[in-house]
């Protein structure tokens, strides 16, 4: 895979999520985004299900190909977020969301935060939208209403997913309904904002803010790379700045 080049003439803006959190939005981010879409299409048979909660197959992207993007995050985004530009860990996937609402696990029906095993580090994440049809959905951000119940369900689910689902059905009316993607406020969390999808748009945000794909039209999801909800997902583990 060739190195992925970024566009030096992209435009950067800031979207407020809450009083304490922002999302950076970069439009026209990649130099040749269609090349990446074509690469994904050529490797469609190599996408696979990972041990993750993503609702579709993934393709791990080489760090070498991501070098310019990682450099952009390290040096440009560390000026906009409170993390150090050194000591950052990255991993990235091309992702295609395909799961229908009735196929979702209990966790896939809830907004989520990104886990960070090291208490001295903080998770961040970025998404590059690589699809033309904006109706496939952007990304929604939330504030927990029932975080303790969700955490308890997660602890149950590590041993018995069925027990976790039963617990959530007892606790929340939304879980007494057929499976669906979370796209709006409910008794679990309040939706704060939604960043719309746009082809070749990058968004970057703290993984500690609850979020989910805003898939309001799941009937449009497709495994066809050229038609479906293809994204490049980047996960970043950073060392937070202190004393500021």
C-alpha positions as CSV (number, residue, x, y, z in Angstrom):
1,X,0.0,0.0,0.0
2,X,1.4,3.4,-1.0
3,X,1.8,6.2,1.5
4,X,-1.5,8.1,2.0
5,X,-0.9,11.8,1.2
6,X,-2.8,14.6,2.9
7,X,-4.0,17.7,1.1
8,X,-1.9,20.8,2.2
9,X,-4.9,23.0,1.3
10,X,-7.5,21.3,3.6
11,X,-9.6,23.5,5.9
12,X,-9.7,23.0,9.6
13,X,-12.5,24.0,11.9
14,X,-13.6,23.3,15.5
15,X,-17.1,21.9,16.5
16,X,-18.2,22.3,20.1
17,X,-19.4,19.1,21.7
18,X,-19.9,20.4,25.2
19,X,-18.5,23.0,27.5
20,X,-15.4,20.8,28.0
21,X,-15.0,19.0,24.7
22,X,-14.5,19.9,21.1
23,X,-14.2,18.0,17.8
24,X,-11.7,19.1,15.1
25,X,-13.2,18.8,11.6
26,X,-10.8,18.8,8.6
27,X,-12.5,19.0,5.1
28,X,-10.7,17.9,1.9
29,X,-8.2,16.1,4.1
30,X,-6.6,13.5,1.7
31,X,-4.8,14.4,-1.4
32,X,-6.3,11.5,-3.4
33,X,-9.1,10.0,-1.4
34,X,-10.5,7.9,-4.3
35,X,-7.2,6.0,-4.5
36,X,-7.8,4.8,-0.9
37,X,-11.4,3.8,-1.8
38,X,-10.1,1.9,-4.8
39,X,-7.4,0.2,-2.7
40,X,-10.1,-0.9,-0.2
41,X,-12.2,-2.3,-3.0
42,X,-9.3,-4.3,-4.4
43,X,-8.7,-5.7,-0.9
44,X,-12.4,-6.3,-0.1
45,X,-11.9,-10.0,0.4
46,X,-9.2,-9.3,3.0
47,X,-11.5,-7.4,5.3
48,X,-12.4,-9.5,8.4
49,X,-14.3,-9.5,11.7
50,X,-12.0,-8.4,14.5
51,X,-12.4,-8.9,18.3
52,X,-14.1,-5.5,18.5
53,X,-17.5,-4.0,18.8
54,X,-17.4,-2.5,15.2
55,X,-20.6,-3.5,13.3
56,X,-18.8,-4.8,10.2
57,X,-15.4,-6.1,8.8
58,X,-12.1,-4.3,9.1
59,X,-8.8,-4.1,7.3
60,X,-5.6,-3.2,9.3
61,X,-3.7,-0.4,7.6
62,X,0.1,-0.4,7.6
63,X,1.7,2.2,9.8
64,X,4.1,3.0,7.0
65,X,1.1,4.0,4.8
66,X,-0.2,6.2,7.6
67,X,3.0,8.0,8.3
68,X,1.9,11.4,6.9
69,X,-1.5,11.2,8.7
70,X,0.2,10.3,12.0
71,X,2.6,13.2,11.6
72,X,-0.3,15.6,11.1
73,X,-2.0,14.3,14.2
74,X,1.2,14.4,16.3
75,X,2.2,18.0,15.4
76,X,-1.0,19.8,14.3
77,X,-3.5,18.2,16.7
78,X,-1.3,18.4,19.8
79,X,-1.6,22.1,19.4
80,X,-5.4,21.9,19.6
81,X,-5.8,19.2,22.3
82,X,-4.1,18.8,25.7
83,X,-1.8,15.9,24.8
84,X,1.9,15.6,24.3
85,X,3.2,15.3,20.7
86,X,5.7,12.6,21.8
87,X,5.0,9.0,23.0
88,X,1.9,8.5,20.9
89,X,0.7,5.1,19.9
90,X,-1.4,4.6,16.7
91,X,-3.4,1.9,15.0
92,X,-5.7,2.2,12.1
93,X,-8.4,0.2,10.1
94,X,-10.3,0.6,7.0
95,X,-13.9,-0.2,8.1
96,X,-17.1,-1.0,6.3
97,X,-20.3,-0.9,8.5
98,X,-22.6,-3.7,7.3
99,X,-24.6,-5.0,10.3
100,X,-28.4,-4.6,10.1
101,X,-30.2,-3.5,13.2
102,X,-31.4,-7.0,14.1
103,X,-27.8,-8.2,14.0
104,X,-26.4,-5.8,16.5
105,X,-25.0,-7.0,19.8
106,X,-26.1,-5.3,23.0
107,X,-23.0,-3.1,23.0
108,X,-23.5,-2.0,19.4
109,X,-26.9,-0.5,20.4
110,X,-25.3,1.9,22.9
111,X,-22.9,4.8,22.4
112,X,-19.5,4.0,23.8
113,X,-16.1,5.4,24.9
114,X,-12.8,4.1,23.7
115,X,-11.0,1.9,26.3
116,X,-7.5,2.9,27.6
117,X,-5.8,0.2,29.7
118,X,-3.1,2.6,30.9
119,X,-4.4,5.1,33.5
120,X,-1.6,7.5,32.6
121,X,-2.7,7.7,29.0
122,X,-5.8,9.1,27.2
123,X,-7.6,7.7,24.1
124,X,-8.3,9.9,21.1
125,X,-9.8,8.8,17.8
126,X,-10.2,10.1,14.3
127,X,-12.5,9.1,11.4
128,X,-12.1,9.8,7.7
129,X,-15.4,9.4,5.8
130,X,-14.8,7.7,2.4
131,X,-18.3,7.5,1.0
132,X,-20.2,10.0,-1.1
133,X,-23.7,9.3,0.1
134,X,-24.0,11.5,3.2
135,X,-27.2,9.7,4.2
136,X,-25.1,6.8,5.4
137,X,-24.4,8.9,8.5
138,X,-21.8,10.8,10.4
139,X,-20.8,10.6,14.1
140,X,-22.9,11.5,17.2
141,X,-21.6,12.6,20.6
142,X,-23.4,12.1,23.9
143,X,-23.5,12.7,27.6
144,X,-24.2,9.7,29.8
145,X,-27.4,9.5,31.8
146,X,-26.9,5.9,33.0
147,X,-23.2,5.3,32.9
148,X,-23.1,3.0,35.9
149,X,-25.8,0.7,34.5
150,X,-23.9,0.5,31.2
151,X,-20.7,-0.3,32.9
152,X,-22.4,-3.0,35.0
153,X,-23.9,-4.5,31.8
154,X,-20.4,-4.5,30.2
155,X,-19.0,-6.4,33.3
156,X,-21.8,-9.0,32.9
157,X,-21.2,-9.3,29.2
158,X,-17.6,-10.3,29.6
159,X,-18.8,-13.6,31.0
160,X,-22.4,-13.9,29.6
161,X,-23.6,-11.6,26.8
162,X,-27.2,-13.0,27.3
163,X,-27.2,-12.0,30.9
164,X,-26.1,-8.5,29.9
165,X,-28.8,-8.2,27.4
166,X,-31.4,-9.3,29.9
167,X,-30.2,-6.8,32.4
168,X,-30.4,-3.9,29.8
169,X,-33.9,-5.0,28.8
170,X,-34.9,-4.8,32.5
171,X,-33.4,-1.4,32.9
172,X,-34.2,0.5,29.7
173,X,-37.3,0.7,27.6
174,X,-35.2,1.2,24.4
175,X,-33.9,-2.4,24.9
176,X,-37.4,-3.7,25.0
177,X,-37.7,-2.6,21.3
178,X,-36.2,-4.3,18.3
179,X,-32.5,-3.8,17.8
180,X,-31.4,-0.4,16.4
181,X,-28.4,1.9,16.0
182,X,-28.4,4.7,18.6
183,X,-28.7,8.0,16.8
184,X,-30.6,10.2,19.3
185,X,-31.1,10.9,23.0
186,X,-32.7,8.1,25.1
187,X,-32.8,7.0,28.7
188,X,-29.1,5.9,28.4
189,X,-27.5,9.1,27.1
190,X,-28.3,12.6,25.8
191,X,-27.2,13.4,22.3
192,X,-25.1,16.6,22.4
193,X,-24.4,17.0,18.7
194,X,-23.9,15.1,15.4
195,X,-21.0,15.8,13.0
196,X,-22.4,15.1,9.5
197,X,-20.5,12.9,7.1
198,X,-18.8,14.4,4.1
199,X,-16.6,12.6,1.6
200,X,-12.9,13.2,2.5
201,X,-13.7,14.8,5.9
202,X,-11.6,13.9,8.9
203,X,-12.9,14.4,12.5
204,X,-10.7,14.0,15.6
205,X,-12.0,13.9,19.2
206,X,-11.4,12.5,22.6
207,X,-12.3,8.9,23.0
208,X,-13.5,9.6,26.5
209,X,-16.6,11.4,25.1
210,X,-19.4,8.9,24.4
211,X,-20.0,8.6,20.7
212,X,-21.4,6.3,18.0
213,X,-21.9,6.2,14.3
214,X,-25.1,8.1,13.5
215,X,-26.5,5.5,11.2
216,X,-30.1,6.7,10.7
217,X,-30.7,4.9,7.5
218,X,-29.3,1.3,8.1
219,X,-31.1,0.1,5.0
220,X,-28.5,1.9,3.0
221,X,-25.6,-0.1,4.5
222,X,-23.8,-2.4,2.0
223,X,-20.7,-4.6,1.9
224,X,-20.0,-3.0,-1.5
225,X,-16.9,-0.8,-0.9
226,X,-18.0,1.8,-3.5
227,X,-21.6,2.0,-2.2
228,X,-21.3,1.4,1.6
229,X,-20.2,3.3,4.7
230,X,-16.4,3.0,4.2
231,X,-14.3,4.9,6.8
232,X,-10.7,5.0,7.9
233,X,-10.7,4.8,11.7
234,X,-7.6,5.9,13.6
235,X,-7.1,5.2,17.3
236,X,-4.5,7.1,19.3
237,X,-3.2,6.6,22.8
238,X,-1.6,9.8,24.1
239,X,0.2,11.2,27.2
240,X,-1.9,14.1,28.5
241,X,-0.4,17.4,29.2
242,X,-0.3,18.3,32.9
243,X,-0.2,21.6,34.8
244,X,-2.3,23.6,32.3
